[in-house]
Amino acid sequence: MALSYKTRRRLSLLVLFVGLPVYIGAAWYLVSLFERPSVFVELAIYLVLGIVWALPLKAVFIGVGQADPDAAPPAGEKVEPTRKGD
């Protein structure tokens, strides 16, 4: 089931403003459970965790910064047909 543009936009905001801080806190807590590793190991852990959170959510964020593709063009704006091969 494909998500609509509005749903993806709302979900992405929810993930960024609620989910990401919760994930950061969980990662911080997880690292604090063990004896503090060296600075480079700790940095590597945070870098990996910083990338891993976005991989399953990639589909939610694709195209969210663009204009709504389902919305009608504003009044007075001329819409040119697209050509194949562009």
N, CA, C and O of each residue as an XYZ file, in Angstrom:
344
protein
N       0.840     -1.173      0.000
C       0.000      0.000      0.000
C       0.890      1.241      0.000
O       1.737      1.398      0.879
N       0.703      2.104     -0.963
C       1.490      3.322     -1.079
C       0.876      4.413     -0.210
O      -0.343      4.570     -0.147
N       1.742      5.153      0.449
C       1.277      6.258      1.294
C       1.078      7.502      0.449
O       1.839      7.756     -0.485
N       0.060      8.273      0.776
C      -0.161      9.521      0.062
C       0.898     10.540      0.479
O       1.603     10.355      1.471
N       0.993     11.597     -0.285
C       1.983     12.645     -0.005
C       1.759     13.254      1.378
O       2.708     13.436      2.141
N       0.496     13.569      1.699
C       0.192     14.169      3.000
C       0.554     13.230      4.147
O       1.086     13.665      5.169
N       0.268     11.959      3.977
C       0.579     10.985      5.015
C       2.075     10.858      5.207
O       2.558     10.828      6.339
N       2.820     10.782      4.103
C       4.279     10.707      4.223
C       4.850     11.949      4.867
O       5.787     11.864      5.660
N       4.295     13.107      4.537
C       4.786     14.355      5.118
C       4.529     14.405      6.626
O       5.409     14.783      7.399
N       3.331     14.027      7.031
C       3.010     14.010      8.461
C       3.833     12.966      9.208
O       4.318     13.220     10.311
N       3.985     11.800      8.606
C       4.765     10.744      9.230
C       6.232     11.144      9.355
O       6.870     10.844     10.365
N       6.766     11.810      8.356
C       8.163     12.243      8.424
C       8.362     13.284      9.525
O       9.379     13.260     10.219
N       7.410     14.188      9.692
C       7.516     15.158     10.789
C       7.424     14.475     12.150
O       8.141     14.843     13.080
N       6.552     13.489     12.267
C       6.431     12.738     13.510
C       7.735     12.007     13.820
O       8.195     12.002     14.962
N       8.321     11.397     12.809
C       9.580     10.681     13.003
C      10.683     11.645     13.417
O      11.455     11.345     14.328
N      10.769     12.796     12.764
C      11.847     13.731     13.068
C      11.705     14.404     14.427
O      12.702     14.614     15.118
N      10.482     14.744     14.820
C      10.297     15.489     16.062
C      10.027     14.622     17.285
O      10.216     15.081     18.412
N       9.592     13.386     17.092
C       9.320     12.504     18.231
C      10.232     11.280     18.182
O      10.913     10.968     19.159
N      10.242     10.599     17.059
C      10.985      9.348     16.956
C      12.491      9.508     17.045
O      13.157      8.716     17.712
N      13.033     10.506     16.392
C      14.481     10.689     16.393
C      15.028     11.025     17.786
O      16.034     10.436     18.182
N      14.416     11.943     18.547
C      14.915     12.159     19.912
C      14.809     10.908     20.799
O      15.685     10.655     21.626
N      13.742     10.136     20.623
C      13.614      8.889     21.391
C      14.723      7.918     20.984
O      15.316      7.260     21.838
N      14.999      7.830     19.695
C      16.063      6.946     19.211
C      17.429      7.396     19.731
O      18.251      6.563     20.114
N      17.674      8.695     19.745
C      18.948      9.217     20.259
C      19.102      8.854     21.733
O      20.170      8.418     22.163
N      18.033      9.035     22.503
C      18.077      8.673     23.923
C      18.310      7.187     24.125
O      19.065      6.795     25.016
N      17.673      6.353     23.309
C      17.861      4.904     23.416
C      19.299      4.509     23.054
O      19.892      3.653     23.711
N      19.852      5.128     22.020
C      21.236      4.836     21.628
C      22.202      5.273     22.722
O      23.162      4.567     23.031
N      21.946      6.423     23.299
C      22.787      6.940     24.375
C      22.722      6.009     25.581
O      23.745      5.702     26.193
N      21.518      5.565     25.916
C      21.340      4.648     27.042
C      22.028      3.318     26.761
O      22.676      2.762     27.648
N      21.897      2.800     25.547
C      22.508      1.527     25.184
C      24.029      1.588     25.318
O      24.642      0.649     25.826
N      24.631      2.664     24.874
C      26.086      2.808     24.974
C      26.505      2.976     26.430
O      27.583      2.523     26.815
N      25.669      3.622     27.248
C      26.037      3.843     28.648
C      25.928      2.575     29.499
O      26.445      2.549     30.616
N      25.278      1.537     29.009
C      25.168      0.285     29.766
C      26.511     -0.419     29.917
O      26.728     -1.149     30.884
N      27.405     -0.201     28.970
C      28.697     -0.866     28.982
C      29.763      0.101     29.474
O      29.558      1.315     29.506
N      30.911     -0.463     29.859
C      32.022      0.382     30.261
C      32.400      1.259     29.070
O      32.404      0.794     27.930
N      32.712      2.510     29.331
C      32.952      3.458     28.248
C      34.108      2.990     27.366
O      35.227      2.794     27.839
N      33.815      2.813     26.066
C      34.882      2.392     25.141
C      35.786      3.578     24.803
O      35.557      4.698     25.260
N      36.794      3.320     24.014
C      37.669      4.411     23.592
C      36.861      5.409     22.767
O      35.774      5.091     22.285
N      37.390      6.595     22.611
C      36.696      7.665     21.902
C      36.385      7.265     20.468
O      35.305      7.574     19.965
N      37.309      6.585     19.803
C      37.108      6.209     18.403
C      36.038      5.127     18.261
O      35.245      5.154     17.320
N      36.016      4.183     19.190
C      34.986      3.137     19.144
C      33.617      3.753     19.416
O      32.639      3.424     18.745
N      33.552      4.637     20.390
C      32.290      5.309     20.711
C      31.810      6.157     19.530
O      30.620      6.166     19.219
N      32.709      6.853     18.889
C      32.365      7.642     17.706
C      31.846      6.753     16.581
O      30.875      7.098     15.907
N      32.496      5.609     16.379
C      32.050      4.667     15.350
C      30.653      4.136     15.662
O      29.829      4.000     14.757
N      30.379      3.837     16.922
C      29.048      3.356     17.326
C      27.999      4.414     17.012
O      26.961      4.101     16.428
N      28.255      5.646     17.389
C      27.289      6.718     17.137
C      27.109      6.993     15.639
O      26.001      7.299     15.197
N      28.183      6.888     14.860
C      28.068      7.085     13.417
C      27.212      5.988     12.779
O      26.358      6.276     11.939
N      27.436      4.754     13.168
C      26.648      3.645     12.624
C      25.183      3.796     13.036
O      24.288      3.652     12.203
N      24.936      4.082     14.306
C      23.557      4.259     14.767
C      22.897      5.474     14.110
O      21.683      5.487     13.909
N      23.681      6.478     13.782
C      23.149      7.662     13.111
C      22.714      7.399     11.689
O      21.860      8.110     11.160
N      23.283      6.395     11.066
C      22.893      6.028      9.702
C      21.792      4.979      9.713
O      20.884      5.017      8.882
N      21.869      4.049     10.646
C      20.946      2.915     10.683
C      19.493      3.348     10.888
O      18.595      2.693     10.359
N      19.230      4.414     11.626
C      17.845      4.803     11.907
C      17.107      5.212     10.637
O      15.892      5.040     10.546
N      17.826      5.750      9.657
C      17.174      6.274      8.460
C      16.914      5.217      7.388
O      16.050      5.413      6.533
N      17.633      4.122      7.415
C      17.490      3.124      6.350
C      16.074      2.550      6.247
O      15.541      2.499      5.139
N      15.443      2.121      7.328
C      14.080      1.587      7.167
C      13.044      2.672      6.863
O      11.946      2.360      6.402
N      13.375      3.929      7.111
C      12.425      5.024      6.905
C      12.673      5.784      5.607
O      12.078      6.839      5.385
N      13.530      5.271      4.763
C      13.881      5.954      3.524
C      12.654      6.246      2.662
O      12.547      7.328      2.085
N      11.738      5.299      2.573
C      10.543      5.470      1.739
C       9.646      6.590      2.249
O       8.928      7.214      1.468
N       9.681      6.847      3.546
C       8.847      7.907      4.112
C       9.375      9.276      3.702
O       8.589     10.190      3.454
N      10.681      9.428      3.629
C      11.287     10.731      3.380
C      11.447     11.074      1.900
O      11.700     12.233      1.571
N      11.309     10.109      1.007
C      11.518     10.377     -0.417
C      10.445     11.335     -0.943
O       9.252     11.049     -0.847
N      10.872     12.457     -1.490
C       9.974     13.412     -2.130
C       9.193     14.308     -1.206
O       8.339     15.061     -1.674
N       9.450     14.262      0.106
C       8.672     15.077      1.041
C       8.976     16.559      0.872
O       8.096     17.390      1.099
N      10.179     16.908      0.485
C      10.541     18.312      0.308
C      10.070     18.917     -0.997
O      10.227     20.118     -1.214
N       9.501     18.115     -1.859
C       9.021     18.584     -3.155
C       7.566     19.038     -3.047
O       6.903     18.797     -2.038
N       7.095     19.679     -4.071
C       5.685     20.086     -4.117
C       4.810     18.846     -4.214
O       5.242     17.803     -4.705
N       3.578     18.970     -3.742
C       2.632     17.863     -3.762
C       2.353     17.455     -5.203
O       1.813     18.254     -5.968
N       2.709     16.228     -5.593
C       2.505     15.818     -6.984
C       1.026     15.622     -7.343
O       0.673     15.656     -8.522
N       0.167     15.420     -6.353
C      -1.252     15.205     -6.611
C      -2.059     16.496     -6.632
O      -3.216     16.503     -7.055
N      -1.458     17.576     -6.181
C      -2.184     18.845     -6.108
C      -2.333     19.461     -7.497
O      -1.478     19.285     -8.365
N      -3.423     20.178     -7.689
C      -3.645     20.881     -8.954
C      -2.691     22.074     -9.024
O      -2.386     22.677     -7.995
N      -2.218     22.421    -10.217
C      -1.324     23.575    -10.324
C      -2.071     24.862     -9.954
O      -3.283     24.947    -10.151
N      -1.364     25.855     -9.425
C      -2.007     27.116     -9.067
C      -2.689     27.762    -10.277
O      -2.262     27.580    -11.417
N      -3.736     28.504    -10.011
C      -4.491     29.159    -11.088
C      -3.572     30.115    -11.851
O      -2.791     30.857    -11.255
N      -3.679     30.080    -13.150
C      -2.884     30.969    -13.987
C      -1.536     30.396    -14.383
O      -0.845     30.977    -15.220
N      -1.148     29.274    -13.802
C       0.136     28.676    -14.141
C      -0.053     27.722    -15.311
O      -0.904     26.833    -15.273
N       0.743     27.915    -16.341
C       0.632     27.096    -17.535
C       1.396     25.794    -17.307
O       2.554     25.805    -16.889
N       0.742     24.689    -17.583
C       1.358     23.382    -17.418
C       1.733     22.862    -18.792
O       0.880     22.688    -19.662
N       3.026     22.617    -18.974
C       3.499     22.105    -20.252
C       3.533     20.595    -20.198
O       3.947     20.016    -19.194
N       3.104     19.956    -21.264
C       3.154     18.486    -21.276
C       4.606     18.013    -21.286
O       5.478     18.648    -21.879
N       4.844     16.908    -20.629
C       6.199     16.366    -20.611
C       6.426     15.527    -21.853
O       5.515     14.870    -22.356
N       7.641     15.562    -22.330
C       8.002     14.781    -23.500
C       8.763     13.546    -23.055
O       9.512     13.576    -22.079
N       8.561     12.463    -23.785
C       9.338     11.267    -23.493
C      10.768     11.525    -23.889
O      11.054     12.172    -24.896
N      11.659     11.004    -23.074
C      13.077     11.168    -23.376
C      13.718     12.282    -22.583
O      14.938     12.441    -22.636
N      12.938     13.065    -21.845
C      13.519     14.138    -21.021
C      13.975     13.575    -19.709
O      14.493     14.309    -18.868
